[in-house]
Amino acid sequence: MGKQKKKQKVILPPELPPEILEDEIEVSDEDVQFVEENHDYAGFVSRLDTLAITKHVNRIADVEEDALEALYEKRRKKEAALQKEKAVAQIDPVDALPVKTLDGQIYYRTLPQPLDETENGENEDEGGQKGSIAKLTKAERRAKLKKEKKEAKKQGKELSSVLEVLEEAPQAAVLAEVKDELTAEEAFENKKRKLAEVGMALLADPDSSIKSLKELLQLCKDADHSIVRLALLSLLAVFKDIIPGYRIRLPSEKELEMKVSKDVKKMRNYESTLLSAYKVYLQKLMTFEKDPSYKHVAIRCISSLLDSAPHFNFRENLLEMVILNLTSSDDLVRKLCCDTIKSLFSNEGKHGGEVTVEAVRLIANLVKLNNCQMHADVIEVFMYLSFDDDIGKKEEFEKDKKASSKKGRKGKISEEKSQPQGIDRLKKNRKQLMSQTREEVVADYKSAAFTPDVGEHKRMQTETLAAVFEIYFRILKHTMQSILPGPEENSDLSVGTSGTHPLLASCLNGLGKFSHLIDLDYIGDLMNYLKKLAANGEGSSRGSLTVSERLRCCIIAFRFMRNNLDALNVDLQDFFVQLYNIILEYRPGRDHGEVLAEALKIMLCDDRQHDMQKAAAFIKRLATFSLFFGGAESMSALVTLRHLLVKNSKCRILLENDAGGGSVSGSLAKYHPFANDPNQSGALASVLWELNLLTKHYHPTISSLASSISNLGQNQAPLSNISPQAAFTELSLERESAFNYVSNKTKKASIKRKRVASPTFPDATEQDSIDDEEQIKRKLSEHFMLVHDIKEKERLRIELDRTTQSLQLYDKYKEQRQQHKKRKT
């Protein structure tokens, strides 16, 4: 038994965990509060003897303390030997240079270095003297911990400074930029791929993937501008495809309480989700519309949605945004909005005419707010409106129908009074039931029918036409106030009334198109307005109208007369006087030749027989006009002149008459070229000597036409079918083609001159080009000489007129002097 006890191996208990410093212990607020509240229960903790507890834990049964201490000493020596073998001394980062890998990571090299024996001896001495680290006092531990923290902070600061220096290096900056670009490109491609996948899923099966709209709306908040634009356009394509052909009405509270089938619930969920996403999308578009970087995309989406789905919800908001941007200074934005409004006016079948009425009202308010100072495109959209010609006839028919129905009701009431009261009650109940059922049937039929209601359509057209004419009359009144003096002027007119009338031309064009729809009660006042505008506000020092605008006023007046010939009795002599004076004020580069050609056609060619004196005055004025202006204007004037000569045979005396006029000249024996009234010009006393010069015109068409007109007195020529407008457009197109031909030839010639001259003979094509160039030069020189001669003759004629006037004044002076002498004698 004794041998067995000696051989028994003593197993030491495991080491206790290392002691934790007080600074490292974290105590929660709840524990502190509990100890403070229950101090009596927790007071024994402060009186515990830790050394006695450790001794009691480390003791072993049937083993003496000296033997136990020797065993613990052996364990410490073994652990120290192991630590010596594994000990590795790292080089201080301050004393070594860092190393950077290809991945961009920075690290420091370490070397295994055995500790010196001296240091070990010192450590052992210190351990023998002071014991192990666990046996240090609390004050020593705290001091040692503070030192370690200070050294760690110093090393951290130095390491951060070294890293900053390294980051400033160019290679590190380039690598960082490349990494950022690669990651940005990958993220951009991933977002694009996500947009495509979600959009395709919505287009393929919108019922099951309707909630994916939130993902697309979330991408509209991205920081990348291109992703936001793509998201907006993707949502536009999705909404244009999945929006139903009806207006969504959300169920009321009573309807939600009712029990419905699964299909109805599914449809309600789909419609509510679609409507809420559509509303959020429109709110985003309205916010992006104010941002210059997204304005074009937002306006494109708004106009496309309004054009494709004018029947759907929130169309009032879309229409208001489009109308407000009609006055934008950006040409692209204004063009998109104008095209959308034109499409809505042209395709009323999409919305039944309701959007047309709303758009015209909004434009009327816009014109009123801007005081008629905006771009002409705002008013030109009305040219795409279409109205029924029999609007007034329907109103008269309905009035007759109402009158006849009233008479029938009176007869029925008189018959019902003669019958007994019991039968009356039964009949009234039966009539009420019949009327209720009839109204229900009519309402169901209207909701189910695809054809619009005739009465509703007529009402909307009447409202639209009234709003359009309100805008036109407002523009005319504003123009009158800006050019005419007098008590009608308003002191609160804006600065834009100083002579600029951007909407007048479009207003006159619209009045000309819808002239047959204007009420006859307003045409008299309208003709007076047009007469004053064509006269350009004589006696006014304020802004004046252009020649084209004054010509349009004359054209509109004649169109009114032609469309309402039986109901009007208005003298148009003032408009002929204005045309006679406007011809001399025309300038080719400044004014529109198409408007002048249209005025000549409507007022002189299409009108009935003219007075001989007036026709002769216009013939002489047009012949003079043909000498000074371009080929297209001269051609339209000569066509009108020929038409007047053929139509008024007595005026052909101008082709043969001598100076003085003879018996045909009437009371005016002398021609007054600067007279304002054609009836007071005495044109029959003149000769068409201008035709002789026009026969030598550089343009062959004009010269041949002038020669044919000069031979009208000998041969009776038929009335020409060509109109002044057609002649003007034909020669203007020919002039453009000739200009392009000349420019192309000159370019080819300059290119050939730049080439190196070769010893060979020129080709046939080169020779032809040289001949064409010489021919063009010869024609241009002839034309220049002709124009020069005409201007020289005009200058000489002016000098001759001045000398003759001075001589006449001198003769009058002599006569008056002789008369004065006679009176004295």
Order of alpha helices (4+ residues) and beta strands (2+ residues): alpha-alpha-alpha-alpha-alpha-beta-beta-alpha-alpha-alpha-alpha-alpha-alpha-alpha-alpha-alpha-alpha-alpha-alpha-alpha-alpha-alpha-alpha-alpha-alpha-alpha-alpha-alpha-alpha-alpha-alpha-alpha-alpha
